[in-house]
Amino acid sequence: MLKEKLDNLPKQPGVYIMKNKKRETIYVGKARSLRNRVRQYFTTAGQATPKVRAMMQHVTDFETIITDTEVEALILECNLIKENRPKYNVLLRDDKSYPYIKITHKESFPRVFKTRQITKDGSRYFGPYTDVGALNETLELIRQLFPIKQCNKKISKNSGKIDRPCLNFHLRQCLGPCQGKVHKEEYQEMIRQVTLLLDGKENKLLNELEQKMKQAAEKMQFEKAALFRDQWSALQKVTEKQKMDRGKALDQDVIALVRGNQESCVQVFSVRDGKIINQHHHFLKGEEQEESSKILASFLKLYYDNAPYIPMELLMAEEPADKELIEHWLTEKKGRKTNIKTPQRGEKRKLVELVQKNANILIEQREKTRRKKESERIQALQEIAGTIKLQQPPLLIEAIDISTTAGTEPVGVMVVFKEGIPCKSGYRRFKIRSVTTPDDPGSIYEVVKRRFQRGLKEAQEIADGKKEIDTSSFAYFPDLLLVDGGVGQVSAALRALKECGVSIPVAGMVKDDRHRTSALLYDGTKYDLRNYKETWRLLSKIQDEVHRFAVDFHRQRRSKALTESELDSIAGIGEKSRHRLLEHFKGIQNLKKATYDEIKAVEGINNKQAEAVYHYFHKNDYNDEKEVKQG
């Protein structure tokens, strides 16, 4: 099948998507010629990088999407990577939603506030800010300088006064557009000045404020002149703090990549109107054995795909792969020419070196922190082994906890820690089947027995070649099994292991009166953890995590049981009808608020069922509404 697909590959540009046996997308790439690029993976695999060789071991199929141009392929590649986050693509390790400052230009009286969502609503966005403190300071400065609207009140062009003014109006921190106290043109002029400030054009704004101050004074408008004076003074103080003036008034992003032992860091300095106004960094994953030029190309596509602003010039320490293609793409997005340059001398080179130096410091700090945490984890595992006399540190730890409310909906969970780090792919949840009353030891016994029976079965299937082993398999047995509780819980776990024919050390995590981890119970001896600082930290983390996981699962079960039990008590509503109703109304609360006609409109629900459901939730007003329907 693959051979046939390779033979029929088109020569046009496009995107290729590598799939594993589970049909999961594990890599997305673009190509000028799909035929040439995709065939390389299968014909020259032996000469490929270790990363590509590792990926090709999991590739069982591929798909292609043809585009008209290579630029279109690049755009589609960006979208697919963002959507699927493939394992073997270079990704932003800290790909979280950084905050932006948003100006709602489409509103009659725009607001300025912090947001983490970028939408195509006609608003202007500034950022991203990796330092939330710096963003908050900027917003505070804007509110000091400009008395703009901060509330969410909607003010239409023809509306009169809305209620009474808020406290900000009385404190002179808002001009009161809701009271008709400010003309739209005057307010929009303030927003224009805010935009200048956020664009880094403080000098232009200072000049404007100075001119307005003089004009107001000449017209004997001393109160207005004092306002402009105060704004000018506050802004002047902030501007004086900006030391990083590069002289030439250009908008640039300066980008440098530094590679560490385990990850890479890309540092970005934002230069606006010749001044460095912001800096942020991103750590990358999936870049092992990848060329630096390709890492930079991947970063540029990820970073600028959603960027609210693209400067005229990108200064880089080294040239990215597909430089001309990325320039073309950025130019199309911006609507004007964007150049990528790698300066070799002069002020621009010094600026690039400054960014590189900052990236180096970040990598060194990160690796230092990682080494410290790794040392603490190793020390904790060694302390555990030494305390309870294990032959070697427990590199793989599993912890089990039970959650129930007065014996209802009891559940059990298992969390996994590898070398002291949570391994969430190994987490498991269990619905307790054998216990109907509050009985933690009985529930622990059931969970442990089911877990290891499943593990023994999987181990046999792997030995027989019927199943492939993976890192989250039940067939991996822990070096230490922890249970949340004391003697009863530990004894129940040991009994279950004995019946399974498995020998694994079992310890109980004991809490004090304040519900904090205080001791480790092992082989009949209770070890006080106050003398073992690192052990206490690790076990507290494990106990908190397993408890959180158990409580979350129990709440889900109780919520589902409550919903199902309410509908189960309605005559004529079976499992399929219940599912249709809950799926249509997105939950029991919306169903309770629904009208008779809305319930009857659900596909598969007849008139009699709709009457029964509506009557159940609206016993008091059902007859009144039914009379209206008949009338």
N, C-alpha and C positions, 0 to 999 in steps of 0.2 A: 504493500500500500504506500509506504513512504517513498519507495523507488519510483512508483508511478507519479506521485505528487511532485517529486524532484524533477522528473523528466518534463512535466507540464508547467513548470514555473514560468511566469511571464517575465519579459525583459524590462517592463516598465518600472518606474519608481514606485515605492510604497512602503508598507510596514509589515514586518513578519512577527508572529507571536508563537513562542515555543511553549508547548504544553507537556505536563507529566502524565503519568498513568491515571491520575485522579481528574484529569482534564483541567487542572489548575494552570494559570498563566505563570510561568517562572522566568520568562525573559521577553522583553519587547525591544525591537530594533528597527531602524529605518535603513533604506537602501536606495541607491541610484538605479541599480538594476537588481530586482528581487531574485532573478535567476542566478546571477553570479554570486551574490552575497550569501544566500541561504545554502546553496550547494557547497560553499566553502566549509561550512560547519560539519558537513558529513563526509567530505572528501579529504580534508586536511586536518582532521581532529587530532592526529598524533603530533602535529607540529604546533598546536594551539597552546595558549597559556593554561596553567593549572586550573584557573577559574573556569575557562571554557570547557576543558576536559571534564571537570566535575559536573558542570551543567549538562553536558551531552549524555552523561550516564543516566540522567533522569528524563531526557526528552524522548517521548513516545509518539509525538505528533506535532504538527505546526500548522498555522493558518496564515494567510496573507491577505492584505487589503491594498488594492491598487489605487494610486493617486495620480493626478495630472502632472504634478511637479514635485521636486525633492523638498521644497519648502512646505508644501502641503503635507508631505510625509513626516517632516519634522514636527509640525503642529499636532498631527494625529498621534505621533509617538509620545509627545508630552502628555496628551490627554489620557492615553491608555496606561502610561506608567503611573500617573496620578490616581487613576481609577483602580488599578489592580495591585499596585505596589509589589511588583515581581521580585522574587527572592534574589535573582542574579543581576538585577539592574542596580546602578549606583543610586542610592536614595539619601535624602537628608535624614541623619540619625535623629535630629531634634526637630522633625517635621511637624511641629505643633502649630497651632494657630496663633501667630504673633499679633499683638494689638496694633491698630492703626488709629490715627485721628481722622474723623470723618466730618466733612462740611456738607450739609444737606441743601445743595444749591437749588433743587427743584421746589423747595418750600418758599412761601412768600417771605417768611422771616426765618432764614436758615439757622440751624443749631450747629454747634461744634462739640463733639464728644468722642469718647473712646469706643472702639468696636473691634471685634475679632472676625467679623464677616464682611467680605467684599461682595457687593451685589451691583448689578448693572441698573442702577436707579437714578443715574444722572448726578450722583454725589461725587465729591472730590475726596480722595483718600491720600493720607501722608503717612509714610512708614515703609516697612514695618519697624517697630521699636522692640529690640530684644531686651532693653532695660525699661521695665514698666515704670520704675521710679522717675526716669528721665521724661517719659511721656506724661506722667501726672504733674511733674514740675512745669512742663510746657503748657498744659491745660490750665494750671493755676495762674501762670503768667498771663495767658490770654484773658482769663476772667478778671484779672486785676486791671489790665489795660483797656479792655473793651466790655462794656456792659451789655452783653448779648443775651438772648433768650436761652434759658437752660431747661425749661420744663417741656413737656410733650403736648401742650395744648395746641390744637389745630386752629389756625387763624386764617379764615378766608378773606378774600379781598373786600367783600361787602358786609362782613360781620361787624357788629358793634362791639361793645364791651362784653368780655366774658367773665362772669362772676366778679369776685373781687381780686385785686392783684396779690401776688405771692410776696413772701418776705423779701425776696431778692430785690423787688421793686422799691420797697421801703428802705432797703440798705443801699440803694443806688447802684446795685450790681446788675440791674436789668432796666432798660429804658421803657419797658411796659408796652410792647406792641399789642398785647391783648386788651389794653385800655385805650388804644388809639393815640398813645402819647408820642409816637415816633413815626415819621413818614417812611415808606418803604425804601425810597431812594437813599435817605440818610442811613438807614439800617444796612442796606446793601453796600454802602461805602465802607462801613465798619468791617463787613465780611471780606471785602476786597483787601483791606489792610491786614486782616488776620491771615489771608492767603499769602500775602507778601512775606509776613513773618515766618510762616511755615515753609515757604519756599527758600528761606535763608537770605532774603533780600532786606536785611535790617537797615542797611545804609539808605536805601531808597525810601523806606518807611520813615526813618528818622528825618530825612530831608522834607518829606511831605508834612510830617507833624510840626516841624519847625516853621514851615511856611504858613500853615493853618493857624498856628499860635500867633504869629505876627499879624496876619490878616484880621483875626478876631480882636486883637488888642487895638489895631487901628480903627476898627468899627466900634470901639468902646464896649465890646462884648466880653467883659473881663471874666465872667464865670466860665464861658466856653474856652477862653484863652487859658485859664487855669487848668481846665481839664486836659487840653492838649499839652500843656507844660508838664503835668504829672505823668502823662503817657510817655512823653519824650524822655523824661528823667529816668523812669523805670526801665524803658527799653535801652537807654544809653548804658545803664549799669550792666545789663545782661550782655550787651554787645561788647563791652570792654573785657568781659571774661573770655571772649572767643579769641584765643591766641592763634589758632591754626588758620591764619589768613594766607592763602597761596598767591595773592597778588592778582593774577589774571582772573577775571570774572567768568568762570566756566562752570558748567554743570557736568560733573564726572562721577563715576563709580570706580573706585580703585580696588582691585581684587587680587588676592594672593592665596596660593595653596601651599600648605605645609603638611608633609606626611609624617605621621608618628609611627610607633611600633605596631599599634593595633588599629588605628583609625587615622583619618585625615581631617584637616580643618581648613575651611575657606573663610578668610576674613574679608569683609567689605567695608570700606570707608565711603560715605556719601559726601561728595563735595558739591555745594550749591552756591552759586554766585562767588566762587573762589574760596569758600570757607568750608572746612570740615564740620558738618553739623550733626552727623550721626555715624555710629559704627555698629556693626553686628557681625556675628560669626555663626557658622553652621558646621557641625560635625557630620561626616559622611560615613555610610556603611555600604558594604557590597563593592568596595573599591580595591580589594586585595588583588595584587598582580596586574592591576589595570594601569595603563600608561597615564601619566599626569595630564597630557593634552586631552585625553578622552574623559578623564574625571572632570576637568574644567568645562568641557563642552556639555557634559551631562548636568553639571551644576548650573550653567547659564540657562539651559532650557528649563530646568526645574524652578529656578529663582525668578526669572523674568516672565514666565508664562502667566502669572497672576499679578505681577508688579504693577501698582497703580501709576508709577512714573518710570520712564526710561530716559536716562540722560543722553546727551549728544555723544559722549565719549566714554569708553570703558578702557581703563589703563590696567594692564595685567602683567604679572611677573614673567609669564611665559604664554606663548600663543596656544589657544585651544584648537582641538581638532575641528574640522569643518568651519573654519573662521569665516570665510566668505558667505557660506550658507547661513550661519547664525547672524551675521551682519544684515543680510537680506531680510531675514525673518524679523529681527528687531526693528529694522527700518519700516517694514510693513505694519508692525504693531504700533509704532510711535507715530508714523505718518510723516517722518522726516529722517534724514540721514543719521545713522548711528555708526560710529567707527570703533573698532577694537584695535588698540595699539599696545605694543610691548616696548616701551621706551628703554633705551640703552644708556642714556646719559642725561645730565641736566636735572632740573627741579622735578620733572615728572618721574624720573628714575628714583630720585631720593624719596618721593612720596610712596612709590611702590615698595621700596625697601623698608620704609616705616611700617607699612601695612604687614609686610612679611615678618618683621620683627615682632609685631603684636600677635600674629598668628602663632609664631614660635613660642611665645610666652604662654599662650592659651594651651597649646599642646603639652608643654612641659608641666603646667599646673594640673592639667587633666590627668596626665600619666602619673604625676606624683600622688594625686588624690586616689587614683586607682590602685597604685602600689600600696598605699596606706590601708585602704579598705581590704585589699586582698590579704595583707599581712594580718589584719585584725580577724578576718574570717578564718585564716589558717590557724591562728592562735586559739580561736574559740573552739575549732574542731579538735585541735590537739588537747585543749583543756578538757573537753568532754571525754575524749578517749582516755586521758590520764585519770580523770575523776572516777569513772565507772569501770576502769580496767579493761577497755577494749584493746584488741591487738593492734589496730590501726585507726587513724582518724576516720569518722563516718562521712565520707565524701558525698554519699547519696542518702538523704534523710527523707522519710515520709512521715507525715503527721495526720492523725485522724481525730475528728471531733463530731459530736452529735448536737442537733438542735431540735427542740420540740417545745410546744406550749401545752402543759398539762396532758402530755401524752398524745396530742392530736398532731397529725401530719408529721411524724418523726422522720428526720432525714439525717444522713451521714455524709461526710465529705472527706476527701483526702487531698492534701497538698504535698508538693514535692520540692525539695531544696537540693540543688546540685552545687557542691562546694560552697555552701552557704548562701546561694543565690536562688530566688524563686524560679522554678521551671514550670510555667503555667500550662505548657502543652501536656504535662503529666497530671494536672489536676483532674479529679474525678468526683462525681456526685452519685449518691445512692439513696433510693427511696426504701425506707425500712419496711420489711414485709412481715417479720415475725413478731414484732412488738407492738402492742396496742395501748399499753399503759406506760407512764414514765419509768423508764428502765435503761439508763445509760450503759451499764455493763452489758446488758443483753443486746443493745443496739451496736455497741462496739464489737461484740462477738460476731454478729451477723456481717458487718462491714468488712472486718479482717478476713473472715472465712471466704466471703465472696470475692474479695480482692485477690487472695492468693490461689484460690481454686481457678480463677480466670487466668492468673499468671502461669500456673502449671499447665493449663490447657494450651495457652499460646506458645509456651516453650516447646511443648510436644509438636505442635503444628509447624513451628519453625524447624525443628529437628527433622521432621518428615518432609520438609520442602513445600509444605502447603501454604506457608505464610512468610512474608518478608519481615525482618525485625526492623523497628525504627526506634528512635530515641525516647518516644513516649509510650512504648509498649509496656503492658502489664508484666511481660516476661522479665523485665529488669527488676530484681529484688533489691531492697534498700540495705544499707549497712547498719541502719538503726531505725526502728519504728517507734514513733512517739505517739502517745495518746493523751488527750486532754482529760486529766483526772488523776485519781489516786489508786489505792490498792485494788479496788473492785474493777476498775477499767483495765488496769495492767493485767490482772489475773484473767479477765475475759479474753484479752488479746492473745495471751500466751496459750490459753486453752484452744483457741481457734487455730493458731499456728501448729500446735501439736497434732491436732486432728488432720491438718493438711500435710503433715510430715515435713514441715519447714522449720528450720532453726535460725532465728534472727533475734538479736537483742531488742528488748522492749523496755521503754522507760516512760514514766508518767510525768507530765508537766503540771506541777501543783501551784495553785494560786493562793495568795494571802487574803486577809479579810477585806482588803481594798481592791480585790480582783486583779492583782498584778502578779506576774510570774515570780515565784519566790524560791522554788526548790525543784529538784529533779529526783524522782523516785525510781530506784533501780535495784533489782535483786533484794528487795526488802529493806533497803537502806535509803534514807532521805538525805539528800545532799543540799545543803544551804548554798544558794547561788550568790549570796552577797560577797563571798570571797573570790568569786570568779567573774570579773567584770565583763570580759568579752563573751564568755559563755552565756551570761545573763542577757546580754544584748541580743545575741543570736536567737536564744530560745524564746525571749520575749517577742521578737519579730515573728518567729514561726508560730507561736501560740496566738498572737494577734491576727495573723493572716488566716490561719485555719478557722478561728472563731468567726472572723468577718465572712469568709466563704460559706460557712455553715449557716449563719444567720441570714445571709442574702438568699440562699437556696430555700430555707424554711419559709421566708416571707413570700417568695414566689409561689410556693406550694399552697400556702394558706390563702393567698389572694385568689389563686385559680380555683381552689376548693370552694371558697365562699361564692364565687361567681357561678360555678357549676351547680352548687347545691341550691341556689335561688331559682335557677331555671329548671332544675330537675323537679322541683315541686309544682311546676305548672303543668296541668293535664294537657296532653296532646303535643307536648314539646319533647321530641326525642333528641338523640345525639346529633343527627345531621341538622335538624332545625336550630338547635342551640348553637352549633358551629356557624351556620349561616348568619344568624342574628348578631353574634359577637363579632364576626368578621366584618359585617356591614356597618355596624355602629361603633366599631373600634373600642369595645369595652362595655361593661354593665352600666356605667354611669350615664353614658349617652343613650343607651336603650331605655333607661328609666325616664328620661326626659322626652322621648320620642312620642309623636302623636299616633293616633290609630292609623291614619292614612300612611304615615311614614313606615310604620311596621308592616302594613299590608303590602306596601310597595316592594318589600324585600323579595327577591327571587326565591321561589320554592315555599313561601309562606302563604297559606290560604286564609280566607276570611275568618274562619273559626279559630285558627291559631292566633291570628292578629288580635281578635277579641279577647282571647284567653290571656295573652301577654299583657295587653293594655289594661285589662281589668285587674290583673294581679298587682301592677304597679300604681294604678290610679283608682283604687276601690271607691274613693269618695266622689270623684268627679266623673267617673265612667258613665253613669246613667245620664248625666246632663249632656255630655258630648254625644252620646248615642242618639238622644232625642233630637239634637241639632242635625245630625247626619240624616235621620229619617225624615225630618221636616223639610 
